[in-house]
């Protein structure tokens, strides 16, 4: 136990007030009484409330931890054997409870004792949130954590016109019941779901189920009207595509209260007349000072030390909300450079990186990053000769606990640019990626026609600004003359001029890959031709590839190195042959 000013800490427990799985920290005080603090929204919990909702003598024996409990087959079978019945006092019908699979338990007098709301993960029941009447949520069964599906999610197919989200199971049932209609003998249900954890976990659970939510055309957020839930509604709306989120306002606390008070028509109107959320604000210049004042270096995506010249020119690196274009010819080492950048961000910063590598397989991605981490080029080794057990340990060491590199395993299956953008949006809003890399642009668009690329780059910029993610997109370049491999410019980018026009930063890579000199052949030149933030452009240094370690290192201009080496070699030869004009030493002493 950890003992502090609040007494002896026992553990985290389900909160009987907000319904959270384990946000309630319970402490045993010096006088033997128990108090608590709910980290969702309930705050301090008095000893009287603890005694009302827990068997205090058993508190220390059934404390919970952070691991989700696995429901036993016995508990699952027993709960599933219970009837789906309505709740008269809350005006919830049997049909509605059957639709959502809500089971009911009755006491010896035949009165409703508790309801079990099924919790699912990928459609499979993993637990039940138990509500002991009137409002005791302290005894869940199985896994009821916020990383599960939303309540009711397994009832509906993804996609469709409408989806409503509430902040309570009874509110979900009430709204679905009110919106249920029968027309021409056909029954219609409007998909309604609810978050299952406390208010403090609303955003976390919505992010976990972002793809399901975002698959609907219109999403109505009908949160409780109390302060605890309303403070999250705008943040929830910002998760969705612009124009998709709508916010409903109610005259009473929640949808179930509206149903109980027979204000059904008002509840239905509140759903259909929910106001579209718009994050657009009109501000004076003076009002923008606060945002500038609170700018932090965390907005910058730091570059590896090898990129110091480029970092100096860019003010540290690409920034949040910017689109950075990296132009490169085929086989100049762009993948190696990119992977070294991504590896540095993932292992040296708290930022998460999303990868949209459209020309790489999962095997290639793992091999590339593991090569950098182990400093051995695994591409030069045969799979049959690799020590897989050792490599697995090194792989786990690389990804750590956070697993901060997220990749989309697309399998070449994107059917449209829109579908790809939904995946990028999911990387940012669902997975929390602050840096997203798209490689290459030409594989992301259906054709290289100017209007297609213009539209893609415009959408990419809007997405960067909307999500404040830093997006790096790689573009192929036109081949320069054989005798001038470094004669590249922003006009060498393959496709529309919009690639450079829309970019905040444009970095070009070039390599003399057929030169006879090994150092020249393995050196890549970086050139910054655009940086909107700093206004600086220049040659941005050289990088040299180490084929044995798969890592890149900063180096000086290889052509100058070669000239110096040749000059020193000529000097040596002349000195050895007496070419400097000195007499050869006499053999006689």
C-alpha positions in Angstrom: 0.0 0.0 0.0 1.1 3.6 -0.7 0.5 5.8 2.4 0.1 9.5 1.9 -1.8 12.4 3.3 -5.1 10.9 2.1 -4.6 7.7 4.1 -3.6 4.3 3.0 -4.4 3.7 -0.7 -6.3 0.5 -1.3 -6.8 0.5 -5.1 -9.0 1.6 -7.9 -12.7 0.6 -7.8 -15.8 0.9 -10.1 -17.5 4.3 -9.4 -21.1 3.8 -8.3 -21.9 7.4 -9.3 -20.6 7.8 -12.9 -20.4 4.1 -13.8 -16.7 4.1 -14.6 -14.9 0.8 -14.4 -12.1 1.8 -12.1 -11.7 5.6 -11.7 -12.5 5.6 -7.9 -9.4 5.6 -5.7 -10.3 4.4 -2.2 -8.3 5.3 0.9 -8.4 3.9 4.4 -8.1 6.7 7.0 -6.4 6.5 10.4 -9.8 6.4 12.1 -10.7 3.2 10.1 -13.1 4.9 7.8 -12.9 4.8 4.0 -13.0 7.8 1.6 -12.6 8.0 -2.1 -11.8 10.2 -5.0 -13.2 9.7 -8.5 -10.8 10.8 -11.2 -13.5 10.9 -13.9 -15.7 13.7 -12.7 -17.2 12.9 -9.3 -14.3 14.2 -7.2 -14.2 13.6 -3.5 -16.4 10.7 -2.1 -17.3 10.8 1.5 -17.1 7.9 3.9 -20.9 7.9 4.2 -21.2 7.4 0.4 -18.5 4.6 0.5 -20.4 2.8 3.3 -23.7 3.1 1.4 -22.3 1.5 -1.8 -19.7 -1.0 -0.6 -19.5 -3.7 2.0 -16.6 -1.9 3.8 -15.5 -5.1 5.6 -14.7 -6.6 2.1 -13.1 -3.6 0.5 -9.6 -4.8 0.9 -10.4 -8.2 -0.5 -12.0 -7.3 -3.8 -10.0 -4.3 -4.9 -9.4 -4.1 -8.6 -6.3 -3.4 -10.7 -5.9 -1.9 -14.2 -6.2 -5.2 -16.1 -9.6 -6.0 -17.6 -11.3 -8.9 -15.9 -12.2 -11.8 -18.1 -15.8 -13.0 -17.8 -16.1 -16.6 -16.9 -18.2 -18.9 -19.0 -20.4 -19.6 -15.9 -21.2 -16.0 -15.4 -21.8 -15.4 -19.1 -24.2 -18.4 -19.3 -26.0 -17.3 -16.2 -26.6 -13.7 -17.2 -27.5 -14.7 -20.8 -30.2 -17.0 -19.3 -31.9 -14.0 -17.8 -34.9 -12.4 -19.5 -34.8 -9.2 -21.5 -37.5 -7.2 -19.8 -38.4 -3.5 -19.7 -38.1 -1.0 -16.9 -41.5 0.5 -16.2 -40.3 3.4 -14.0 -37.9 4.5 -16.8 -40.5 3.8 -19.5 -38.2 1.5 -21.3 -40.0 -1.3 -23.2 -39.2 -5.0 -23.4 -38.8 -4.6 -27.2 -36.1 -2.0 -26.8 -34.2 -4.0 -24.2 -34.4 -7.1 -26.4 -33.0 -5.1 -29.3 -29.9 -4.2 -27.2 -29.6 -7.5 -25.3 -30.2 -5.9 -21.9 -30.9 -8.6 -19.3 -32.9 -8.1 -16.1 -32.7 -9.7 -12.6 -35.6 -9.6 -10.2 -35.8 -9.9 -6.4 -37.9 -12.4 -4.4 -40.9 -10.0 -4.6 -40.8 -9.9 -8.4 -39.4 -6.3 -8.5 -36.6 -5.3 -10.8 -33.3 -5.6 -8.9 -30.7 -4.9 -11.6 -30.0 -4.6 -15.3 -27.1 -6.0 -17.2 -25.9 -4.0 -20.2 -23.7 -6.1 -22.5 -20.1 -4.8 -23.2 -18.6 -6.0 -26.4 -15.2 -5.9 -28.1 -15.2 -6.3 -31.9 -18.8 -7.5 -31.5 -18.1 -10.3 -28.9 -19.5 -10.0 -25.4 -16.7 -9.6 -22.9 -18.6 -8.4 -19.9 -21.7 -6.7 -18.5 -22.1 -3.4 -16.8 -24.5 -4.1 -14.0 -26.8 -1.4 -12.7 -28.3 -2.3 -9.3 -31.3 -0.1 -8.8 -31.5 2.7 -8.5 -28.0 3.7 -9.5 -25.2 1.4 -8.2 -22.6 0.5 -10.8 -20.0 -0.9 -8.4 -20.3 -4.6 -9.4 -19.5 -5.0 -13.1 -19.0 -8.5 -14.5 -16.0 -9.1 -16.8 -14.3 -6.5 -18.9 -16.1 -3.1 -18.9 -13.2 -0.8 -19.7 -13.2 2.1 -22.1 -11.2 0.2 -24.8 -14.4 -1.8 -25.6 -17.0 -1.1 -28.2 -19.6 1.6 -27.4 -22.8 0.2 -25.9 -25.1 -0.8 -28.7 -22.3 -0.8 -31.3 -22.7 -4.5 -32.0 -26.4 -4.0 -32.8 -25.7 -1.8 -35.9 -23.8 -2.2 -39.1 -21.2 0.5 -39.8 -22.2 3.1 -42.3 -25.5 4.7 -42.9 -27.1 8.1 -42.6 -27.5 8.8 -38.9 -25.8 7.8 -35.7 -26.6 9.2 -32.2 -24.2 9.1 -29.3 -25.4 9.4 -25.7 -23.5 9.3 -22.4 -25.6 6.6 -20.6 -27.1 3.2 -21.4 -30.6 4.2 -20.4 -30.3 7.4 -22.5 -29.3 5.3 -25.4 -32.2 2.9 -25.0 -34.6 5.9 -24.5 -33.5 7.7 -27.7 -33.5 4.6 -29.8 -37.0 3.8 -28.6 -38.3 7.2 -29.4 -36.7 7.2 -32.9 -38.1 3.7 -33.7 -40.8 3.9 -36.3 -43.0 1.6 -38.4 -43.8 2.7 -42.0 -45.8 0.7 -44.5 -45.5 -2.3 -42.3 -41.7 -2.0 -42.0 -39.9 -1.3 -38.8 -37.0 1.2 -38.8 -34.4 1.8 -36.1 -32.0 4.7 -36.0 -28.5 3.6 -34.7 -27.9 4.9 -31.2 -24.9 4.1 -29.1 -23.5 5.2 -25.7 -20.1 5.6 -24.0 -19.8 3.0 -21.3 -17.2 4.5 -18.9 -17.3 7.6 -16.8 -17.4 11.1 -18.4 -13.6 11.3 -18.0 -13.2 8.5 -20.5 -15.6 9.8 -23.2 -12.9 11.0 -25.6 -10.8 7.9 -25.1 -13.6 5.5 -26.0 -14.7 7.6 -28.9 -11.2 7.6 -30.3 -11.0 3.8 -29.8 -14.1 3.4 -32.0 -13.4 6.3 -34.4 -13.7 4.3 -37.6 -17.2 3.0 -36.7 -18.4 6.5 -35.7 -16.9 8.2 -38.7 -18.5 5.8 -41.1 -21.9 7.5 -40.7 -22.9 10.6 -42.7 -24.3 12.5 -39.7 -23.4 12.0 -36.1 -25.6 13.6 -33.4 -24.0 14.1 -30.0 -26.7 14.0 -27.4 -24.7 14.2 -24.2 -26.1 14.8 -20.7 -26.8 18.5 -20.2 -24.9 18.6 -16.9 -21.5 20.3 -16.8 -19.5 17.1 -16.4 -20.6 15.8 -19.9 -21.0 19.1 -21.7 -17.4 20.0 -21.2 -16.4 17.2 -23.5 -19.0 17.7 -26.3 -16.9 20.1 -28.4 -13.8 18.0 -28.1 -15.8 15.0 -29.2 -17.2 17.0 -32.2 -13.7 17.9 -33.3 -12.8 14.3 -33.7 -15.1 14.0 -36.7 -14.8 15.2 -40.3 -15.9 18.8 -40.7 -19.6 19.1 -41.0 -20.3 15.6 -39.7 -20.8 16.3 -36.0 -24.1 17.8 -34.8 -24.8 18.8 -31.2 -28.3 18.3 -29.6 -29.6 20.4 -26.8 -32.2 19.2 -24.3 -34.5 21.1 -21.9 -34.0 18.3 -19.3 -30.8 16.6 -18.1 -30.8 13.6 -20.5 -32.9 11.6 -23.1 -34.3 9.2 -20.5 -35.6 12.1 -18.4 -37.3 13.4 -21.5 -39.0 10.0 -22.0 -40.1 9.7 -18.4 -41.6 13.2 -18.5 -43.5 12.3 -21.7 -41.6 15.0 -23.8 -41.1 12.5 -26.6 -41.9 14.9 -29.5 -39.3 17.4 -28.1 -36.7 14.7 -27.8 -37.3 13.7 -31.4 -37.1 17.3 -32.5 -33.9 17.8 -30.6 -32.4 14.9 -32.6 -33.5 16.1 -36.0 -32.7 19.7 -35.3 -29.3 19.2 -33.8 -27.0 22.1 -34.8 -24.1 21.4 -37.0 -20.8 21.9 -35.1 -18.6 24.5 -36.6 -15.0 25.1 -35.3 -14.6 28.2 -37.4 -14.2 31.4 -35.3 -13.7 35.0 -36.4 -11.0 36.7 -34.3 -9.2 40.0 -34.1 -5.4 40.0 -34.3 -5.3 40.9 -30.7 -7.2 37.8 -29.7 -4.6 35.6 -31.5 -1.8 36.7 -29.1 -2.6 34.0 -26.5 -2.1 31.2 -29.1 1.2 32.8 -30.1 2.3 33.3 -26.5 1.6 29.6 -25.7 3.5 28.2 -28.7 5.8 25.5 -27.5 8.7 23.6 -28.9 6.5 20.5 -28.8 4.9 21.7 -31.9 8.1 20.9 -33.8 8.9 17.4 -35.1 12.6 17.2 -34.1 15.0 15.9 -36.8 17.8 13.4 -35.9 21.3 14.9 -35.1 22.6 13.9 -38.6 20.1 16.5 -40.0 21.5 19.4 -38.0 22.1 21.7 -41.1 18.5 21.1 -42.3 17.1 21.5 -38.7 18.9 24.9 -38.4 17.3 26.1 -41.6 13.8 24.9 -40.6 13.8 26.2 -37.0 14.2 22.7 -35.6 12.1 20.6 -38.1 8.6 20.3 -39.6 5.9 21.8 -37.3 2.4 20.8 -36.3 -0.2 21.7 -39.0 2.3 21.8 -41.8 2.7 19.7 -45.0 6.3 18.9 -45.8 7.2 17.5 -49.2 10.3 15.4 -49.7 11.2 15.1 -53.4 13.4 12.2 -54.4 14.4 10.2 -57.4 14.1 6.4 -57.4 16.8 4.6 -55.4 18.5 7.7 -53.9 17.9 6.4 -50.4 14.6 8.2 -49.5 13.3 5.1 -47.6 16.4 4.9 -45.5 16.3 8.7 -44.8 12.6 8.5 -43.9 13.0 5.5 -41.7 15.9 7.1 -39.8 13.7 10.2 -39.2 10.7 8.1 -38.1 12.9 6.0 -35.8 14.4 9.1 -34.1 10.9 10.6 -33.5 9.5 7.3 -32.1 12.5 6.5 -29.8 13.5 10.0 -28.7 10.2 11.9 -28.3 6.8 11.1 -26.8 5.2 11.6 -30.2 3.4 8.9 -32.1 4.1 8.4 -35.9 1.6 7.1 -38.5 2.9 5.5 -41.6 1.1 5.3 -44.9 3.9 3.4 -46.8 2.2 2.5 -50.0 5.0 0.6 -51.6 6.2 -1.4 -48.6 5.0 -4.6 -47.1 4.7 -5.3 -43.4 7.7 -7.5 -43.6 9.8 -4.8 -45.2 8.7 -2.2 -42.6 9.7 -4.4 -39.7 13.0 -5.3 -41.3 13.9 -1.7 -42.0 13.3 -0.4 -38.5 14.8 -3.4 -36.8 17.9 -3.0 -39.0 18.3 0.6 -37.7 17.7 -0.5 -34.1 20.1 -3.4 -34.1 22.6 -1.6 -36.4 22.8 -4.5 -38.7 21.5 -4.6 -42.3 19.0 -7.5 -42.1 18.3 -7.2 -45.8 21.8 -8.7 -46.4 21.0 -11.7 -44.3 19.0 -14.8 -45.2 15.9 -15.4 -43.1 16.9 -19.0 -42.5 20.2 -17.7 -40.9 18.5 -15.1 -38.6 18.3 -15.7 -34.8 14.6 -15.0 -34.6 14.4 -15.4 -30.8 17.1 -12.8 -30.3 15.5 -10.5 -33.0 12.1 -10.7 -31.3 13.6 -9.6 -28.0 15.3 -6.7 -29.8 12.1 -5.9 -31.6 10.1 -5.7 -28.3 12.9 -3.5 -26.9 12.5 -1.2 -29.9 8.8 -0.7 -29.7 8.7 -0.5 -25.9 5.4 -0.3 -24.0 4.0 2.5 -26.2 4.4 1.0 -29.6 4.6 4.5 -31.1 4.9 3.6 -34.8 1.5 2.9 -36.3 1.2 1.7 -39.9 -1.8 1.1 -42.2 -1.6 -2.4 -43.6 -3.4 -1.4 -46.8 -2.6 -4.5 -49.0 -3.1 -2.3 -52.0 -6.8 -2.3 -51.3 -7.6 1.4 -51.2 -10.6 1.9 -53.5 -10.5 5.7 -53.5 -8.5 8.7 -52.3 -11.3 9.4 -49.9 -10.9 6.0 -48.2 -7.2 6.7 -47.8 -7.9 10.1 -46.2 -10.2 8.4 -43.8 -7.3 6.2 -42.7 -5.0 9.2 -42.3 -7.7 10.9 -40.2 -8.0 7.7 -38.1 -4.2 7.7 -37.6 -4.3 11.2 -36.2 -7.6 11.3 -34.3 -8.0 7.6 -33.4 -4.4 6.6 -32.8 -3.0 10.0 -31.6 -0.3 10.3 -34.3 1.3 13.7 -34.4 3.4 12.9 -37.5 2.0 11.1 -40.6 4.2 10.0 -43.5 2.7 9.3 -46.9 5.1 7.6 -49.3 4.8 8.1 -52.2 2.3 10.7 -53.4 2.2 9.1 -56.9 0.9 5.8 -55.4 -1.8 7.7 -53.4 -3.5 9.3 -56.4 -5.3 7.5 -59.3 -3.4 9.5 -61.9 -0.7 12.1 -62.4 -3.1 14.6 -63.9 -2.7 18.1 -62.6 -6.3 18.4 -61.3 -6.0 15.1 -59.4 -2.8 16.1 -57.7 -4.1 19.6 -57.0 -7.1 18.2 -55.2 -5.0 15.7 -53.3 -2.6 18.3 -52.0 -5.4 20.7 -51.1 -7.2 18.0 -49.1 -3.9 17.1 -47.4 -3.4 20.7 -46.3 -6.9 21.0 -45.0 -6.4 17.8 -43.0 -3.2 19.0 -41.5 -4.8 22.3 -40.4 -7.9 20.5 -39.1 -6.0 17.9 -37.1 -2.8 20.0 -36.4 -0.8 16.9 -37.4 2.5 17.3 -39.2 2.2 15.5 -42.6 5.2 14.5 -44.7 4.5 13.4 -48.2 7.1 11.9 -50.5 7.0 12.8 -54.2 9.0 11.3 -57.1 11.1 13.7 -59.3 12.0 13.9 -62.9 15.3 12.5 -63.9 18.1 15.1 -64.2 20.9 14.9 -66.7 23.3 12.0 -66.1 26.3 14.3 -65.8 24.4 16.6 -63.3 22.7 14.3 -60.7 22.3 17.1 -58.2 20.8 19.6 -60.7 17.3 19.3 -59.1 14.8 22.0 -58.1 11.2 22.3 -57.0 10.3 22.2 -60.7 11.7 18.6 -60.8 8.8 17.3 -58.7 6.7 14.9 -60.8 3.2 16.1 -61.4 1.4 19.4 -60.6 3.1 22.6 -59.5 0.6 22.5 -56.6 2.9 20.0 -54.8 5.4 22.7 -54.0 2.9 25.6 -53.9 0.8 24.0 -51.2 3.8 22.6 -49.2 5.0 24.5 -46.2 8.4 22.9 -46.6 10.0 21.3 -49.6 13.2 19.2 -49.2 14.9 17.7 -52.2 17.2 14.6 -52.1 19.8 13.8 -54.8 22.6 11.2 -55.2 25.3 10.4 -57.7 24.5 6.7 -57.5 26.7 5.5 -60.4 29.8 7.4 -59.5 33.0 5.3 -59.3 33.9 6.9 -56.0 32.3 4.8 -53.2 31.9 7.8 -50.8 30.3 9.9 -53.5 28.1 7.0 -54.6 26.8 6.5 -51.0 26.2 10.1 -50.2 22.9 11.9 -50.4 22.6 15.7 -50.7 19.8 17.5 -49.0 18.5 20.8 -50.4 15.8 23.0 -48.7 14.1 24.9 -51.5 11.1 26.1 -49.4 10.4 26.8 -45.8 7.4 29.1 -45.3 8.0 29.5 -41.6 11.6 30.6 -41.6 11.9 31.8 -45.2 15.4 30.2 -45.5 16.5 28.1 -48.4 19.9 26.6 -49.0 21.9 23.4 -49.4 21.1 21.5 -46.2 24.0 19.1 -45.8 25.1 15.6 -46.8 24.2 12.2 -45.5 26.1 9.0 -46.0 24.6 5.6 -45.9 26.4 2.9 -44.0 25.3 -0.4 -45.7 26.4 -2.6 -42.9 24.4 -0.9 -40.2 21.6 0.5 -42.4 22.0 3.8 -40.6 22.8 7.2 -42.1 25.5 9.6 -40.9 26.3 13.2 -41.5 29.2 13.8 -43.8 31.0 16.6 -45.5 30.7 17.3 -49.3 32.0 14.0 -50.8 33.2 15.8 -54.0 35.4 18.0 -51.8 36.6 15.0 -49.9 37.5 13.3 -53.2 39.4 16.4 -54.5 41.3 16.7 -51.3 42.1 13.0 -51.3 43.3 13.2 -54.9 45.4 16.3 -54.1 47.0 14.7 -51.1 47.7 11.6 -53.2 49.4 13.7 -55.9 51.4 15.5 -53.3 52.6 12.2 -51.9 53.5 10.8 -55.3 55.5 14.0 -56.2 57.2 14.0 -52.9 58.1 10.4 -53.2 59.6 10.9 -56.7 61.5 14.0 -55.8 59.1 16.1 -57.9 59.2 18.9 -55.4 62.7 19.9 -56.7 64.8 18.5 -53.8 67.9 16.4 -54.6 67.6 12.8 -53.8 69.5 11.9 -50.7 73.0 10.6 -51.3 73.6 7.0 -50.7 77.1 7.8 -49.4 77.6 9.1 -45.9 
